[in-house]
Amino acid sequence: MSTSSKPVTSSAVTVIVLAAGGGTRMKSKTMKVLHPISGRSMIGHVMDAVAALEPDRVVAVVGTQREQVGPHIKALLPGAVLVVQETQDGTGHAVRVAWEALDPAARTGTVLVAYGDTPLLEGESLRAFAEDHVAAGRGVSILSGVVVNPHGYGRVLRDSAGEVTGIVEQKDATAEQAAVSEINSGILAFDATFLDGALPRLTNDNANGEYYLTDTVQLAREDGLGVGAFMIDDVIQTEGVNDRAQLAILAREKNRRILTRWMKDGVTIIDPDTTWVDVDVRLERDVTILPGVQLLGATVVAEDAVVGPDCTLKDVEVGAGASVVRTHAELAVIGAGANVGPFSYLRPGTELGAGGKIGAFVETKNAKIGKAAKVPHLSYVGDAEIGEGTNIGAGTIFANYDGVHKHRTVIGRHAKTASNNTFVAPVHIGDGAGTGAGSVIRDDVPPGALAVSAGPQRTIEGWAGRKRAGTKQAEAAAEAEEAHHQRAGVRADTDGE
């Protein structure tokens, strides 16, 4: 997670992240906040933004599917305090559950409330909001924004002087209030002393019968405390996800922002509409990404490399100047200046050395392929080591599995293996050795030796006519034999003259 070099304020900061809702509109066995966007769960993005504040403590409120959400949050932020909201009775109730779980001595300073389903939230924005709240000395601050269609949001209400007077939820709004375009994002900041006294005073006298945290705005005004709104221009950062259609919209926007950042840093992306890059991917300057590429997980692409078109790389290292075309790869290393594809499949444990090649319709797994070594065509290389400068012939199979155990094949440096070979592991081919076409290699081959396993060719004349009589095959053979005899007769006549 990203962190900042300094705390937001000298006073203590507590962040409460609400992640207890069921997300029934997602219609998924996976809890809503765990759905991924750009290589992280939604709540993972939120926790990253929260970490930018360097808070003194983080309290996460879980409820529905807590057995999924709780361990995930602890993996993201081991120091987070988990609190269970047994019944979803509104945001005010959720915050009260979190607040009461804290030691009274910790209920000081500034309190921020965020939501686990806002994956576009950025730490810089959250920090600016917190700093504005502290600088203004308010009891309550609202992170707000202006939207074209505010339907469904709580509205920020102001008086004629522009002072915030309250927040009204959509279901409770009058027609005049519903016309307001400034919305409450739900992200709030509080003075801890005020919040401590306000939470027990919340009621559920509203259309939903829930305890609204936003009712604290009116309570703060009644107490004579400052209330204000910090308006964020990039209001989509605060947008939550309720169903999979919204998930797709925010995923595309998150991806657009990631791609824009990389293009500004010197990466060429030919077609952003068909390129997807996860948030933890790292790209160096002068990388070129062609259409139809997905870079996932912790993939790293070094300078001058070209990836695409039509590649999916997950947790892959691509070296400087390498070329990867129409390839699927996972947990693999591709060396500098190497060439991969088209239609290659690099499975976990593949390491291709500098200047090496994994070519068309080649599958590799747990294979170390040395510097300038080549596996150009139509081959399977599993549990193998191939030395520097070695060339593997087309149609080669590394037979690594005996039905019970996996075994390893080692081929030395500058070896030349022929087409249609099968290496039955465990077997060792020495440096500079060679093999004959169609060979099945079961025994070790010494350095510099040539191994040939195929026997002499047998040719059985007239086989098609005898064994395939009446078929097109037999007819073609008969016609060819007749033509051969005719040509032979012409040659005999010519010789007689």
N, C-alpha and C positions, 0 to 999 in steps of 0.2 A: 504494500500500500504506500501511496505517496505521503510524505510528511512535509511540514513547513519548518523553516529554520527558527521560528519564534512563536510563542503562544499568542493567542488573539488578545489576551488581556492579562493583567496581573492577578485578577481575581479567579477563583476556581470556575471551571467550565464543566458542566454535566450535559451530556447529550443523551436524549431518550429517543430510541428508534422503535417505531410502532410496526410490528410485523405479526400481528395475531389474527388478522382477518382470514377467512377461509378462501376467498377468491373463487366463489362458486361459478362465476361467469366464465372462468377459464376452462371449465369442464375438463379437469385434468386430475389425475392421481398425484401429480406433483404440485406441491404448494406454490402458490402464485409467485412469491418473492424469490423462489428458487429457479424459475424459468430463466434460461440464459439469453443474454444479449451481448454480442461482440466478445464472446469468450469468457464472460463472467456471469454469475447470477445477478438478477436485478439488485438484490440486497448487497451483493459484493461491490457493485458500483457505488451504492449509497455509503457503505462502510469506508470505501476509499476516500470519498468526499469528507466524511466525518473525521477521518484520520488527519486531514489537513489542518484541523483546528488544534491538534495536540490536546485533546480534552483530558481533564483529570480523571474522568470516568465516563463509561458508556453503558447504558442500561438498555437492553433489548427486550421488548415485550413480545412474547410468543403465546400462541394459543392453539388454534387449529393446526393439526399435523406437527405439533411441537417436536416429535421424535425425529422429523426431517430437518426442521429449521434450526433447532437449538444446537445440535452438533456442527452444523454448517457455520453458524455465526461464531462459535467458539474456535473453529478452525481458521476463520478469517481474522478474528480478534480475540486471542485467548484471554485477555483481561476483561472482556465484556461480562457484565452481570446479566444473567438470564432471569426473567420474571414471567410467570404464567398468568395470563388473563383467562380465567376459567370460562367466563361468559362475555360475549362481545356486546357490551352495553355502552359503546360510544368512546370517542377519543378522550373525553374527560375522565371516564372511568379507567381507561388504559393507563393514562399518565398518573392517575392517583395510585394505581397498583404498583407502578414503577417507583414512584416517589416514596411510598411507604416501605418499600423494600430496602431503601438506603438507610444507613446509620444517620440519626438526626444530626450528628456533627458534620456530615457530608452535605447537608442541605443548605449550601451557601453559594454565593456567586451568581453565575449566569447559567440558565437552563435553556437548552435548545431542544425542540421537538421536531423530529424528521420522520419520514415514512420509508418503509422498505421497498416500495414499488415505484420509485422515481429514479430510473436508471440513468437519466441524463444529467442529474444533479452534479455540479462540479464543486470541488473544494474551494476554489477561488471565490465563487459566488457565496457559498455558505460562510466563508471567512468575512467577506465584505458585509454581509448581513449582521453577523455577530458583532463586528467592530462598530457598526452604526448604532446598534442597540446599546452597547456599553457607553459609547461616546455621548449618546443622547440622555442616558440615565433614565430610561423609561421603565415602567412596570411591565408593559407588554409591547412587543414589536411583532408586526405581521410582515411576512415576505409575500408581497403582492405583485400583480402584473395586470396589464390591460390585454384583453383578448377580444377577437371579433365576435365570437359566439360564446357567451359566458354561461350558457345553459348547463345546469348540473353543478355549478360551482357555488360556493358561498360568496356573497357580495360584500365588498368593503364599503361601509357607509361613512360619509363625511358630512359635516355641517357646511354652512355657507362660507365659513372661513377656511375650509379645507381640512379641518381637524377631524381625525378618525373618531367616530362615535360608536361604532360597533360593527359586527359581522352578522349577516342574516343568511341562513341556509336556503337553498332553492325552494324546498317545500314550505318554508315559513315566510317567503318573501311576498310582499305586495306587488302589484303590477309595476308600480313606480320603482320599487327596489330591484325588481327583476331586470329592469332596463339598464341598470348600472353595469358598466363593462370592466370595472376594476374588480378582480377576483382575489379571494384568499387562497393561497397555495396550500394552506394547511400547515406550513412550516412556520413555527412561532418561536419567539425568544422571550424569556421571562427573567425578572428579578426573582431570585430564589425565595427571599423572605415573603414577597407578595404571593408567589405560587403556593407556598406552604399554607398560607391562610386562606387562599381562594379555592383550592380543590375541595375542601369539605363543604363549601357553600354552593357548589354547582347542583342544579336540579335537572330532572328529566321532563320538565313541563314543555314539551314540543311535539311536533307531528310524528316524530319517530320514536318518542319515548326513550331517548338516549341522553347521556350526559355529554354535552358539547363542550369541548375545550375552548371553543371560540367565545363562550359566554364569559370567559375571564376578562374580555375586553370591557364589557359593561361594568364588571366588578371593579376593575382597576380605575375606571372613571369615577365610580361611586366613592372609591377610597382616595380620590384626588391625586392619583398617580398618572404619569405621562403614558400616553398611548400613541403609537405611530405606525406607519407602514413604510417599509423599504421596498420601493418598486424596482423589480428586476426587468430589464429590457428583454432579455432572452428567456421569456416566461416558459418556454417549452421544457426548460430544465426541471421545472417543478411538476410537470405533468405525470400523472400516475397511470398505471396499466390496470384495466379491469377485464379485458378479454383478449383473445388472440389477435383480433384485428388491430387493436391498439398496440399490442406487442410488436406486430410487424411494422407498424408505422414508426414507432420509436426506434426499432432496430435499424431501419433504413436511415433514419436521421442520425443515429449514433455512428453508423458506418460512414455516412457522408462527412461527418466532422472528423473522424479518424483519417479518412483519405485526404481531406483538405489540408490537415496538419502535415501529413507526409509530403504532399505535393509542394507545400510551401517550404519544406525542408530539403527539397532537391530531388525528390523521387518522381519519375515519370509514370503516370497511370493513364494508359491509353483510353480506357473506357470505364469511368467510375461507376456507371450503372450496372456493370456486370462483375465488379471487383469487390470482394469482401475481405476485410482485414480485422482481425481481433485486436483488442486493446493492448495486449501484452506483446504483440509482434514488434520486432525492431528492424527497420530498414535503413540502409546507409545511402549516402548521396549517389546519384547517378544509377541507381537501380531502375530497371524498366519492368513494369508489370503490364502484360498484354491482356486482352479481354478474357473473361471467363475464369478468373483466378480466385481461389479462396486461400488465404494465409491464416492459419488458425493456431491457437495455443501460444507457445513461446517460440514460434518460428523466427529465425534471424536470417536476413538476406544481406550479404556484403556488397560493397560497391561494384558497379559495372555488371552485376549479374542480371540476366534476363529470365523472367519467369513467365511462362505462358506461351501460347494461349491454352486455356482449359486445363488448369492444374489445381489440385487440392493438396496443400502441404500442411501437416500438423506436427508441431514440435520438431521442425526440421532446420538444420543449419545448412545454408547455401553459401559457398565460398565466393570470393571475389572473381568476377568475370565468368562465372559458370552459366550454363544455359540449361533450362529445364522446360521441356515441352510436353504437353498433354500427359501429365504424370500424376499419379496418386502416391504420396509418400507420408510416412509417419515415423517419428522417432528415428530419423536417419540423418546422416552427415554426407553432404556433397562437397567435394573439395574444390579448391580454386581452379578455374579454367576447365572444369569437368563438363561433360555433356550427358544429359539424361533425356530419354524419350526419342520419339513419341510412343505413347501407349506403354509406359513402364509402370511397374508397381514395386515401390520400395517399402518393404515392411520393417518393423522395428529391428534395430541392430545392424542395419546396413550402413557401411562406411565406404564411400567411394573416394579414392585418393585424387590428388591434384592431377588434372589433365586426363583423368580416366573417362571411361564411357560405359554407360548402361543404356543399351539401345532399344529398338522397337520390340514390343511384346516380350519383355524380359521381366521376370519376377525375382526379387532377392529378399532374403530374410536371414538375419544374424550372419551377415557376410561382410568380410573385410576385403575390399578390392583395392589393390595397391596403386601407387602412383603410375599413371599412364597405362594402366591395365584396361582391357576392353572385354566387355561381354556384349557384342553388337546386336545379336538377333535371337529371338524365339527360344529363350532358355530359362531354366529355373535354377537359381543358385541359392541353396539353403545350407546353413551351418558350414560355412566355407571360408577359406583364406586363399586369396589369389595374389601372387607376388607381383612386384613392379614389372611393367612392360609386357606382361603375359597377355596373349590373345586367346579367347575362348571361342571355338567354332560355333556356327549356327546350330540350333536344335539340340543344345546340350542340356542334360539333366544331371543335377547333383542329387543322387538318391541317398537322402540323409536319414531315412526312417526305416527301421527293420520290423515295424509293427509293435514294438515295445519301447525302444529307446531311440533317441536321436544321436547321430554320429557325425563327425566332422571330416571334411575333405580339405587337404592342404595342397595347393599347387604353387610351385616355386617361381622364381623370377625368370622372365623372358622365355617362358614355355610357350609352345604353339600346339594347341589341341585342335583336332579336326572336327568337321561337322558330324552331327548326330552321334555324339558320344554320351555314354552314361557312366558316371563315376559312382561306384558303389562304396559308400563310406563304411568304415574309416579307411581312407586310402591317401597316400602321399605321392605326389608327382614332383620329381626333383627339378632343380634349376636347369633351364635350357632343354628340358625334355620335350618330346612330341608324342602324339597319338595318331593312329590312322582313322580314316573316316569309318563311321559305323561301329566303332569299338566299344565294348563294355569292359571298363577297367575295374578289376576287382582286387588287383595286387599292386603294391608300391612299384613305382617306376624310377629307376636311378637317374641322377643328373645326366643329361645329354643323351639318354636312351630314347628309342622309338618303340612304343607299345602298340601292337596290332592284335586284335582278338578275333577278327572275322576269318572264317575258313575260306578255302578256294571256292570260286563261284561254280555252280552246276547249271548247265543249260539243257533243258529237256525239250528236244525238237518235237513239233507237232502236238504239243500239249493242249492248246486251245481247241484244235479240231477234234481231238479225242474226248476231252473232258467238258467242253462247252459247246457241243454240237447244236446247231440250230439257233445260236445266239448271234447278236451283232458282233460280239468279240470274235467268234469263229468265222463269220463271214468276212470281217475285215482282214483277219489273218490269211484266209484263203485267197482273197483278192491280192494281198501283198505278195503271197508266194507265187501266184500266177504271173504277176507283173515282174517279179524277180526272174522267173524262168524265161519269160519273153525277152527280157533284157539280156539274159545269159545266152539265149539262142542267137540274138542279133550279133552279139560279140563273137560267137563261134563262127557264124557265116562270114563275118568281116575278116577274121583271122585266116579262114580257109582261102580267101581270095589272095 
